[in-house]
Structures are given as C-alpha cells and as structure tokens.
Amino acid sequence: MSNIFGIGLSGLNAAQAGMATTQHNIANANTPGYSMQQIVQTASTAQYTGYGYIGQGTNVSTVRRIYNDFLNTQILQGQAQSSQLNAYQTQVTQLDNLIGSPTVGLSPAIQGFFNAANTVATSPNSAPARQSLLSAAQSMTAQFQSLGQQLTSMSASLNGQIGTSVSAVNTLAQQIAALNQNIVQAQGTGQPPNDLLDQRDQLINQLNQQIQATVVKQSDGSYNVFIASGQSLVVGNQSYGLKAVQSPTDPGRTEVAYTANGAIIPLAQSGIQGGVLGGLLAFRDQSLNPALNALGRVATGIASSVNQQNQLGQDLNGVLGGNIFNVPAPVVNSAGNNTGNAVIAASIADPNALTTSDYTLKFNGGTSYTLTRLSDNTVTNISAMPQTVDGFTLNLASGGAAAGDTFLIRPTAMAAQGISVAITDPARIAAAAPILASAALTNTGSGVISNGTVNPPAPVNANLQSPVSISFTSPTTFTVSGAVPAVAGTVAYTAGQNISYNGWTVQISGTPATGDVFNIAPNTNGVGDNRNALLMAGLQTQNTLAGSTVSFQGAYNQLVAQVGNTTSSVTQSSTAQTTMLNQLVQTQQSASGVNLDQEAANLMRYQRAYQAAGQAIKVANTLFDTLLTLR
C-alpha cells in the first residue's frame, strides 16, 4: 500500500516542479538573455516482485536550460560586428553631413576666392576689386578654420566615447568574474545554476556590444574571456581591464591600453576589433584622421600656391609681392618615453607632393632615421638631416636623439584650422609682373617678344629686375648684356625658344633683323598690369596637388566623394549585419526563448498531472480505509 502512496507523491512532486518551472518561464518571458527551462524526469528504480518489476514512480533529475552553444557563438560574433558597424555608421554619417554640406562645405568658399581673383585680373588697379579678394580670402580661411575645428571637435568627442566604452568593458569584466565564482560554487551541488548561466551569457553579449570577445569554457564551468590580440580580460574569478590613456606621441588622441597587475601595457589599436570600441577606433583611423589630413592638404595647397604666385608678382607699391596667407607648419610630436632631447622641425617644401598620411620617425643611432608612412607602412631610410620626403622637409632643430626615440609627424593635420590671411592692405596683392619686355622702336625685323614670365619657385632671383638687352647680330644669333652671370659670345636663336636669364623667361618669335634689340627691364608704374593676377586666378584649374594629378577643387571633391562612399558602404553593411543578427536571434529564440502559448499548455498539462496524482493518492487512501474496516 505504501508504494502506491509513494508513487502518487512522486507524481505530485514532479507536477509541482513542472508547474513551478513553467511559472518561472512565464515570469521571465521578457527578461533579456533568459533561456527557457524544462524539468527532466526519470523513472524511479523499479521494485522486483515475483511477478516482475513494479515501478516506483518518478524523479525530477534536473532542471535543464534550453541552450544552443553554436547559435550563441554566432550571435556573439554577429553582435560584435553589428555594434562596430553601427558605431562607425553613426560617426561617419556625421562626418559626411559636415563635409558634403552644400552650405557648410568648402566648395563655395574656394569658388568665391578664385572668382574674386579673376575680378582683380580684369581690373588690377581697382581698389574695390582688391578689397573683395581680401574679403574672399578671409571667408575661405574662415571656412577652412571652421571645418578643421569641427573635425578636431569630433576627435575630442571620440576620446570621451572611447573612455566611456572602456569603462563599460571593465565593469562587465568584473561582473563576469563575480558570476564565474558564483557559478563554480553553485555547480558544486551537481546541478546547473541556470539563471546564473543566463546572466553570465547576457553579460558576455553586452561585452561584445563594446568589444569583440572570445570565450573559452573551463571544466569547472567558468569562462575565460580574451580580447584584442589575445589579452585576458577574465580568467576564472579574476578580471583584468582596459585603460583609456593619452597617446605618447599625440596629446589630443586617446588610446586603449591593457592593465594587468598594476602595469599599463600599450595595445596595437588596429588589433582592437568589434563592438562600439572597435567602431570608434576604426572610424578615427580610417575616416576622421584621413579627412582632417586631406582637408589640411587642400588648405596648404591653396595657400602655398597663391603665396608663391604672389611672390612672383609686383604689387601696387612697385615692390615684389609677399605672402597672402599664413600656412601652419607640420605638427611634430616627440614620444613621451623618448630619452633624448632632440627637437625635430618640419616645413612644407612642395605642396604638390604632399599625401594625406601621418608619419612616424624613429632614430636608429648615429645619423640614421627610419620614416614610416602610416597609411601604407612605406619606409624611407634617412641617413642624414635635413631630408625632404613626400613634400615636407625634416630637420634636427636642436638637441640630440637617443636610439629608439620616436616622433609623430602630421604634415597637414592642423593646416585647415590654422590657415589665416597674412595681409590687410589690398595694395599688397601682386597683380602685375615685375618685369616688362619690349622691342626697340628702331627694330626693322619681324621679331616679336612675349610679355615674359617670372621663373618659379619663389623667392625670385635677386637679379630679376636688372635690365637686360638682347641684341641680334644676325637673324639667327644674338648677344646678351646685363645677365648675371654674364653671357659671353653669341647665342643661337630659334623662333619661339625659351630665353631665360636672371629668373625670367621670354620668347621671341618671327625673324629679327641684324641690329634689332629687345629689352627686359623693371615694370615701372605697372598699376594696370594683370599678368600675375591672371596666373593667380589660373591656379584654380591647374592640377597642383597629388603629383599634379588633381586641382584644389578636385582634391576637395575627392574627399567629399570618399567620405560619401564610405558612409554608403558602411550604412549598407550595418543594415545587412543588423538583419542577419536579428535572424540569428530569432532562430535562437525559437529554440531557447519562452513561448507563452506552449507554457500555457504545459501549465495545464502539469495541472492535470497533479490532479491525477492526487486522485491516485485518494484511491490509495480509500483502499487503506477499507483494510482498516476488516476485522
């Protein structure tokens, strides 16, 4: 009789456990990271009798968590990639709106400056035209400064976001380590602590939203978590961490370092992948910094080219022109851990050769340096200073470097926000050419001399305005007087050939007669001369950047297109990755998530089982009462 009671009681207990588990599932249907649980029933060991084995009811052996390791791993990988793309997309969209804006963008300001230069070329002695050119220069530099400052502000904002993400990673690591300890202790009972396991997996998912993490399950049930290039973030109940630190070579840049046992270990930033942190670092290195450098290259190119052309001309005061713009020098930062006291200086040598990359300079000892272009890791070995590479010149300004000392060189990073107008007097715009070529009135031949041009680059030859006479001794030969250095004997003449002395170049066409004379002299009272202004205005359409392959406007358009293409590509990738992640989550939830309809059915099933077990006990009780009535 007792076995009937025991069997009924086991059924009651099993049904009660099933109802409790079902109710637990229903209560946590909307709990993030919760996995559906089920009781696992096994038949109790049967009792042998002479007529066979009689069952002894049921046992609840465990409560099982419905969990798929393979799907969960896929979700973690997808989450890390999706979060990285989302973070990148948010930032690059902001950059695209800034760079590509038709009202805030730079294109109208550049066009306005060269339109004003053309107006000066049309009326070189007009004071209003010259003032308009200065005003256009002010507007253009103000636009450069505004864009440069906004990009720099984005970089500063990124520093704060990187710090916030690092703090989130550290907090999650500590929580995972604490759960590891609790899970190991709980599993000492021989049963899985399902809710703790769900909580830990949810934390791992949140961690992958910040940074891509690799999880290795240990035999005791704990997780070891690794990030970046294999650094341990969590080992058992011990957590390590990351730290947002100032770059040793760039005070305005926050980098991510690894901390272990009190030591701060620098990390390769390119090795930090996935999550918000990976997206922020990728955006800064792949889009923001190149955009800032590209903008600076356009600013440097315009300012330097216009300055050089103005220096080749003559202003309203009859003197050679000077700089119209102030152009910032390249930024050179010494690494904070350098042991030498060397100061490296840099200057722009050729805007046409500038790239949009940053560089690192390492001192090897003696007079040897290694310069690495960071955009493609191209290495240039430098045996002595000064040295010109990619359009900028490096020089040891003072002090001495120690072997292993490094320097960060940013040729154009600060050019956009640092450019400014150097003059306030419109008369200093050198619209005229400083030389005047003419033919003697007594000439009898058909020779015609060109207006002449000043030979670049600036500064001009010191003898530029010294009078020079070209006298033809025959239709095919001439002599030169006044040239420095002096020209002895006769020079062969070919119509249209370049004739260059004292820093200028002219051409004589036609057939001069013997005795014909051509003079090149200072351009006295040349207030109506527009030759240099025409050359200055013509810079707009010349390919003066990137190895003479693109104009100023073309280079800026390339920047706009590049940022726009990146924005479109990242947006598409982010959308696709989010869709794929959602599909993975749906697949995982179809297996592990709580289905309320199913749980309602289970609740009714366990209720019926409980009622049936109770009825069996009632029957046993009736039988027992019957036995008691027997005498």
WONORGI-V65789 format. One record per backbone hydrogen bond with DSSP energy under -0.5 kcal/mol. NH is the residue of the N-H (numbers start at 1). CO is the residue of the C=O. E is the energy in kcal/mol with one decimal. If there is no record, write none. Layout:
nh->NH co->CO e->E
nh->NH co->CO e->E
//
This chain:
nh->5 co->1 e->-1.7
nh->6 co->2 e->-2.7
nh->7 co->3 e->-2.7
nh->8 co->4 e->-2.4
nh->9 co->5 e->-2.8
nh->10 co->6 e->-2.5
nh->11 co->7 e->-2.0
nh->12 co->8 e->-2.3
nh->13 co->9 e->-2.7
nh->14 co->10 e->-2.5
nh->15 co->11 e->-2.7
nh->16 co->12 e->-2.6
nh->17 co->13 e->-2.6
nh->18 co->14 e->-2.6
nh->19 co->15 e->-2.7
nh->20 co->16 e->-2.6
nh->21 co->17 e->-2.5
nh->22 co->18 e->-2.6
nh->23 co->19 e->-2.9
nh->24 co->20 e->-2.2
nh->25 co->21 e->-2.3
nh->26 co->22 e->-2.5
nh->27 co->23 e->-2.6
nh->28 co->24 e->-1.4
nh->29 co->26 e->-1.3
nh->31 co->28 e->-1.5
nh->32 co->30 e->-0.5
nh->34 co->31 e->-1.9
nh->36 co->592 e->-3.6
nh->38 co->64 e->-2.6
nh->40 co->62 e->-2.9
nh->41 co->39 e->-0.6
nh->42 co->59 e->-2.8
nh->44 co->57 e->-2.5
nh->47 co->54 e->-3.2
nh->49 co->52 e->-1.8
nh->52 co->49 e->-1.9
nh->54 co->47 e->-3.4
nh->55 co->53 e->-0.5
nh->56 co->44 e->-0.5
nh->59 co->42 e->-3.2
nh->61 co->40 e->-2.2
nh->61 co->59 e->-0.9
nh->62 co->40 e->-1.0
nh->64 co->38 e->-3.6
nh->64 co->62 e->-0.6
nh->66 co->36 e->-3.2
nh->66 co->64 e->-0.5
nh->67 co->65 e->-1.0
nh->69 co->67 e->-0.5
nh->72 co->68 e->-2.4
nh->73 co->69 e->-2.4
nh->74 co->70 e->-2.0
nh->75 co->71 e->-2.3
nh->76 co->72 e->-2.3
nh->77 co->73 e->-2.1
nh->78 co->74 e->-2.7
nh->79 co->75 e->-2.9
nh->80 co->76 e->-2.2
nh->81 co->77 e->-2.1
nh->82 co->78 e->-2.7
nh->83 co->79 e->-2.7
nh->84 co->80 e->-1.8
nh->85 co->81 e->-2.4
nh->86 co->82 e->-2.6
nh->87 co->83 e->-2.3
nh->88 co->84 e->-2.5
nh->89 co->85 e->-3.0
nh->90 co->86 e->-2.2
nh->91 co->87 e->-1.8
nh->92 co->88 e->-3.0
nh->93 co->89 e->-1.9
nh->94 co->90 e->-1.2
nh->95 co->91 e->-1.9
nh->96 co->92 e->-2.6
nh->97 co->93 e->-2.4
nh->98 co->94 e->-1.5
nh->99 co->95 e->-2.9
nh->100 co->96 e->-2.6
nh->105 co->101 e->-2.2
nh->109 co->106 e->-0.5
nh->110 co->106 e->-2.2
nh->111 co->107 e->-2.5
nh->112 co->108 e->-2.4
nh->113 co->109 e->-1.9
nh->114 co->110 e->-2.0
nh->115 co->111 e->-2.1
nh->116 co->112 e->-1.9
nh->117 co->113 e->-1.9
nh->118 co->114 e->-2.1
nh->119 co->115 e->-1.6
nh->120 co->116 e->-1.9
nh->121 co->117 e->-2.1
nh->122 co->118 e->-1.6
nh->123 co->119 e->-2.2
nh->126 co->123 e->-1.9
nh->127 co->125 e->-0.6
nh->130 co->126 e->-1.9
nh->131 co->127 e->-2.5
nh->132 co->128 e->-2.5
nh->133 co->129 e->-1.7
nh->134 co->130 e->-1.9
nh->135 co->131 e->-2.5
nh->136 co->132 e->-2.6
nh->137 co->133 e->-2.2
nh->138 co->134 e->-2.3
nh->139 co->135 e->-2.4
nh->140 co->136 e->-2.5
nh->141 co->137 e->-2.6
nh->142 co->138 e->-2.3
nh->143 co->139 e->-1.9
nh->144 co->140 e->-2.5
nh->145 co->141 e->-2.9
nh->146 co->142 e->-2.5
nh->147 co->143 e->-2.5
nh->148 co->144 e->-2.9
nh->149 co->145 e->-2.7
nh->150 co->146 e->-2.3
nh->151 co->147 e->-2.4
nh->152 co->148 e->-2.2
nh->153 co->149 e->-2.3
nh->154 co->150 e->-1.9
nh->155 co->151 e->-1.8
nh->156 co->152 e->-2.1
nh->157 co->153 e->-2.5
nh->158 co->154 e->-2.3
nh->159 co->155 e->-1.7
nh->160 co->156 e->-1.5
nh->161 co->157 e->-2.2
nh->162 co->158 e->-2.9
nh->163 co->159 e->-2.1
nh->164 co->160 e->-2.1
nh->165 co->161 e->-2.4
nh->166 co->162 e->-2.4
nh->167 co->163 e->-2.1
nh->168 co->164 e->-2.0
nh->169 co->165 e->-2.3
nh->170 co->166 e->-2.3
nh->171 co->167 e->-2.3
nh->172 co->168 e->-2.4
nh->173 co->169 e->-2.4
nh->174 co->170 e->-2.1
nh->175 co->171 e->-2.0
nh->176 co->172 e->-2.6
nh->177 co->173 e->-2.3
nh->178 co->174 e->-2.1
nh->179 co->175 e->-2.3
nh->180 co->176 e->-2.4
nh->181 co->177 e->-1.8
nh->182 co->178 e->-2.0
nh->183 co->179 e->-3.0
nh->184 co->180 e->-2.5
nh->185 co->181 e->-2.1
nh->186 co->182 e->-2.5
nh->187 co->183 e->-2.4
nh->188 co->185 e->-1.1
nh->189 co->186 e->-1.6
nh->190 co->187 e->-1.5
nh->194 co->192 e->-1.7
nh->197 co->193 e->-2.2
nh->198 co->194 e->-2.5
nh->199 co->195 e->-2.3
nh->200 co->196 e->-2.3
nh->201 co->197 e->-2.4
nh->202 co->198 e->-2.4
nh->203 co->199 e->-1.9
nh->204 co->200 e->-2.3
nh->205 co->201 e->-2.2
nh->206 co->202 e->-2.3
nh->207 co->203 e->-2.4
nh->208 co->204 e->-2.0
nh->209 co->205 e->-0.9
nh->210 co->206 e->-0.6
nh->210 co->207 e->-1.3
nh->211 co->207 e->-2.7
nh->212 co->273 e->-2.3
nh->214 co->226 e->-3.1
nh->216 co->224 e->-2.7
nh->218 co->222 e->-3.1
nh->221 co->218 e->-1.9
nh->224 co->216 e->-2.5
nh->225 co->234 e->-2.4
nh->226 co->214 e->-2.7
nh->227 co->231 e->-2.6
nh->228 co->212 e->-0.6
nh->230 co->227 e->-1.9
nh->231 co->227 e->-1.6
nh->233 co->225 e->-3.1
nh->234 co->225 e->-1.8
nh->235 co->238 e->-3.0
nh->238 co->235 e->-2.1
nh->239 co->237 e->-0.5
nh->240 co->233 e->-3.1
nh->241 co->259 e->-1.4
nh->243 co->257 e->-2.4
nh->245 co->243 e->-0.7
nh->245 co->255 e->-3.0
nh->247 co->250 e->-0.6
nh->247 co->253 e->-2.9
nh->253 co->250 e->-2.1
nh->255 co->245 e->-3.5
nh->257 co->243 e->-2.9
nh->257 co->255 e->-0.5
nh->258 co->265 e->-3.2
nh->259 co->241 e->-2.8
nh->260 co->263 e->-2.1
nh->263 co->260 e->-2.1
nh->265 co->258 e->-3.8
nh->265 co->263 e->-0.6
nh->266 co->264 e->-0.5
nh->267 co->256 e->-0.8
nh->269 co->267 e->-0.7
nh->271 co->268 e->-1.8
nh->272 co->269 e->-1.3
nh->273 co->271 e->-0.9
nh->275 co->80 e->-2.9
nh->276 co->209 e->-2.2
nh->277 co->210 e->-2.4
nh->278 co->210 e->-0.5
nh->278 co->274 e->-1.8
nh->279 co->275 e->-2.1
nh->280 co->276 e->-2.5
nh->281 co->277 e->-2.2
nh->282 co->278 e->-2.3
nh->283 co->279 e->-2.4
nh->284 co->280 e->-2.2
nh->285 co->281 e->-2.3
nh->286 co->282 e->-2.8
nh->287 co->283 e->-2.2
nh->288 co->283 e->-2.6
nh->289 co->284 e->-2.6
nh->291 co->287 e->-2.0
nh->292 co->288 e->-2.5
nh->293 co->289 e->-2.5
nh->294 co->290 e->-2.6
nh->295 co->291 e->-2.6
nh->296 co->292 e->-2.1
nh->297 co->293 e->-2.1
nh->298 co->294 e->-1.9
nh->299 co->295 e->-2.2
nh->300 co->296 e->-2.9
nh->301 co->297 e->-2.8
nh->302 co->298 e->-2.6
nh->303 co->299 e->-2.5
nh->304 co->300 e->-2.7
nh->305 co->301 e->-2.2
nh->306 co->302 e->-2.6
nh->307 co->303 e->-2.4
nh->308 co->304 e->-2.6
nh->309 co->305 e->-2.2
nh->310 co->306 e->-2.7
nh->311 co->307 e->-2.2
nh->312 co->308 e->-0.7
nh->312 co->309 e->-0.8
nh->313 co->310 e->-1.4
nh->314 co->432 e->-3.0
nh->315 co->319 e->-2.9
nh->316 co->427 e->-2.2
nh->318 co->315 e->-2.0
nh->321 co->310 e->-0.6
nh->321 co->313 e->-2.2
nh->322 co->428 e->-0.5
nh->326 co->420 e->-3.2
nh->327 co->325 e->-0.5
nh->328 co->326 e->-0.5
nh->331 co->410 e->-2.3
nh->333 co->408 e->-2.5
nh->335 co->406 e->-2.2
nh->336 co->248 e->-1.7
nh->338 co->335 e->-1.8
nh->341 co->400 e->-2.0
nh->342 co->400 e->-0.7
nh->343 co->398 e->-2.7
nh->344 co->342 e->-0.5
nh->345 co->395 e->-3.0
nh->347 co->393 e->-1.7
nh->349 co->391 e->-2.7
nh->350 co->391 e->-2.3
nh->353 co->350 e->-1.7
nh->354 co->351 e->-1.1
nh->359 co->409 e->-2.7
nh->360 co->372 e->-2.1
nh->361 co->407 e->-3.0
nh->362 co->370 e->-2.6
nh->363 co->405 e->-2.7
nh->364 co->362 e->-0.5
nh->364 co->368 e->-2.7
nh->365 co->368 e->-0.8
nh->368 co->365 e->-2.2
nh->369 co->382 e->-3.0
nh->370 co->362 e->-2.5
nh->371 co->380 e->-2.9
nh->372 co->360 e->-2.9
nh->372 co->370 e->-0.5
nh->373 co->371 e->-0.5
nh->373 co->378 e->-3.0
nh->374 co->358 e->-2.4
nh->374 co->372 e->-0.7
nh->376 co->373 e->-0.9
nh->377 co->373 e->-2.1
nh->378 co->373 e->-0.7
nh->380 co->371 e->-3.1
nh->382 co->369 e->-2.8
nh->382 co->380 e->-0.5
nh->383 co->381 e->-0.5
nh->386 co->394 e->-0.7
nh->387 co->394 e->-2.1
nh->389 co->387 e->-0.5
nh->389 co->392 e->-2.7
nh->392 co->389 e->-2.0
nh->393 co->347 e->-3.0
nh->394 co->387 e->-3.1
nh->395 co->345 e->-2.3
nh->397 co->343 e->-2.3
nh->397 co->395 e->-1.0
nh->398 co->343 e->-1.2
nh->404 co->363 e->-3.2
nh->405 co->402 e->-2.6
nh->407 co->361 e->-2.1
nh->408 co->333 e->-2.8
nh->409 co->359 e->-3.1
nh->409 co->407 e->-0.5
nh->410 co->331 e->-3.0
nh->410 co->408 e->-0.5
nh->411 co->409 e->-0.5
nh->415 co->412 e->-1.1
nh->416 co->412 e->-0.6
nh->418 co->414 e->-1.0
nh->419 co->415 e->-1.5
nh->420 co->326 e->-1.5
nh->422 co->324 e->-3.2
nh->423 co->324 e->-0.8
nh->426 co->424 e->-0.7
nh->428 co->425 e->-1.9
nh->429 co->426 e->-1.7
nh->430 co->428 e->-0.6
nh->431 co->429 e->-1.6
nh->432 co->314 e->-1.9
nh->434 co->312 e->-0.6
nh->436 co->521 e->-2.9
nh->437 co->451 e->-0.5
nh->438 co->519 e->-2.7
nh->440 co->517 e->-2.6
nh->443 co->440 e->-1.7
nh->446 co->511 e->-2.3
nh->448 co->509 e->-2.4
nh->450 co->507 e->-2.5
nh->453 co->505 e->-2.4
nh->455 co->503 e->-3.0
nh->464 co->461 e->-2.0
nh->466 co->463 e->-1.7
nh->468 co->520 e->-2.6
nh->469 co->481 e->-2.3
nh->470 co->518 e->-3.2
nh->471 co->469 e->-0.6
nh->471 co->479 e->-2.2
nh->472 co->516 e->-2.9
nh->473 co->471 e->-0.5
nh->473 co->477 e->-1.2
nh->474 co->477 e->-1.5
nh->477 co->474 e->-1.1
nh->478 co->491 e->-1.9
nh->479 co->471 e->-2.9
nh->481 co->469 e->-2.2
nh->488 co->486 e->-0.6
nh->491 co->478 e->-3.3
nh->493 co->476 e->-3.1
nh->496 co->508 e->-2.9
nh->497 co->494 e->-2.2
nh->499 co->506 e->-2.9
nh->500 co->498 e->-0.5
nh->501 co->504 e->-1.2
nh->504 co->501 e->-2.1
nh->505 co->453 e->-2.6
nh->506 co->499 e->-2.4
nh->508 co->497 e->-0.6
nh->509 co->448 e->-2.9
nh->509 co->507 e->-0.5
nh->512 co->510 e->-0.6
nh->515 co->472 e->-3.2
nh->516 co->513 e->-2.4
nh->518 co->470 e->-2.4
nh->519 co->438 e->-2.8
nh->520 co->468 e->-2.8
nh->521 co->436 e->-2.2
nh->522 co->465 e->-0.5
nh->523 co->434 e->-1.7
nh->524 co->522 e->-1.7
nh->526 co->523 e->-1.0
nh->527 co->525 e->-0.7
nh->529 co->526 e->-1.4
nh->532 co->431 e->-1.1
nh->533 co->431 e->-2.3
nh->534 co->530 e->-2.4
nh->535 co->531 e->-1.5
nh->536 co->532 e->-2.3
nh->537 co->533 e->-2.7
nh->538 co->534 e->-2.0
nh->539 co->535 e->-0.6
nh->539 co->536 e->-1.1
nh->540 co->537 e->-1.4
nh->541 co->538 e->-1.0
nh->542 co->538 e->-0.7
nh->544 co->542 e->-1.3
nh->544 co->550 e->-0.5
nh->545 co->550 e->-2.2
nh->547 co->352 e->-3.6
nh->549 co->545 e->-2.1
nh->550 co->545 e->-1.5
nh->555 co->551 e->-2.6
nh->556 co->552 e->-2.1
nh->557 co->553 e->-2.6
nh->558 co->554 e->-2.2
nh->559 co->555 e->-1.8
nh->560 co->556 e->-2.5
nh->561 co->557 e->-2.9
nh->562 co->558 e->-2.8
nh->563 co->559 e->-2.6
nh->564 co->560 e->-2.5
nh->565 co->561 e->-3.0
nh->566 co->562 e->-2.4
nh->567 co->563 e->-2.5
nh->568 co->564 e->-2.5
nh->569 co->565 e->-2.8
nh->570 co->566 e->-3.0
nh->571 co->567 e->-2.4
nh->572 co->568 e->-2.2
nh->573 co->569 e->-2.4
nh->574 co->570 e->-2.8
nh->575 co->571 e->-2.5
nh->576 co->572 e->-2.5
nh->577 co->573 e->-2.7
nh->578 co->574 e->-2.6
nh->579 co->575 e->-2.2
nh->580 co->576 e->-2.4
nh->581 co->577 e->-2.6
nh->582 co->578 e->-2.5
nh->583 co->579 e->-2.1
nh->584 co->580 e->-2.2
nh->585 co->581 e->-2.6
nh->586 co->582 e->-2.5
nh->587 co->583 e->-2.4
nh->588 co->584 e->-2.7
nh->589 co->585 e->-2.9
nh->590 co->586 e->-2.1
nh->591 co->587 e->-0.9
nh->591 co->588 e->-0.6
nh->592 co->588 e->-3.3
nh->593 co->589 e->-1.6
nh->595 co->593 e->-0.5
nh->596 co->594 e->-0.7
nh->599 co->595 e->-2.6
nh->600 co->596 e->-2.3
nh->601 co->597 e->-2.0
nh->602 co->598 e->-2.4
nh->603 co->599 e->-2.5
nh->604 co->600 e->-1.9
nh->605 co->601 e->-2.4
nh->606 co->602 e->-3.0
nh->607 co->603 e->-2.1
nh->608 co->604 e->-2.5
nh->609 co->605 e->-2.2
nh->610 co->606 e->-2.7
nh->611 co->607 e->-2.5
nh->612 co->608 e->-2.7
nh->613 co->609 e->-2.6
nh->614 co->610 e->-2.4
nh->615 co->611 e->-2.3
nh->616 co->612 e->-2.2
nh->617 co->613 e->-2.0
nh->618 co->614 e->-2.1
nh->619 co->615 e->-2.4
nh->620 co->616 e->-2.4
nh->621 co->617 e->-2.5
nh->622 co->618 e->-2.1
nh->623 co->619 e->-2.5
nh->624 co->620 e->-2.4
nh->625 co->621 e->-2.3
nh->626 co->622 e->-2.1
nh->627 co->623 e->-2.1
nh->628 co->624 e->-1.8
nh->629 co->625 e->-1.1
nh->629 co->626 e->-0.5
nh->630 co->626 e->-0.6
nh->630 co->627 e->-1.0
//
